[in-house]
């Protein structure tokens, strides 16, 4: 099972790399930059695949405990702000979480 997960992760990363290359000309002209949360906040929800969620979970579990706690607090704050329709920079587009 672990080997299959790793193979699927590699396929996902390959897809991301291809998307990055092919979308580069469009992203250079985009209004949003690192930290932007407009679409996530005002345009609805951002959906992810189960595989993407598992990759994110694996990454979070690999962080030091202090970083995990910081991330949990930021997610909780973000959920409260979103519930109250307030804007906040995107959590995963900033470098504010210690490694």
Secondary structure as GFF3:
##gff-version 3
##sequence-region A 1 99
A	DSSP	alpha_helix	2	27	.	.	.	ID=ss1
A	DSSP	alpha_helix	38	42	.	.	.	ID=ss2
A	DSSP	alpha_helix	50	62	.	.	.	ID=ss3
A	DSSP	alpha_helix	65	83	.	.	.	ID=ss4
A	DSSP	three_ten_helix	91	93	.	.	.	ID=ss5
###
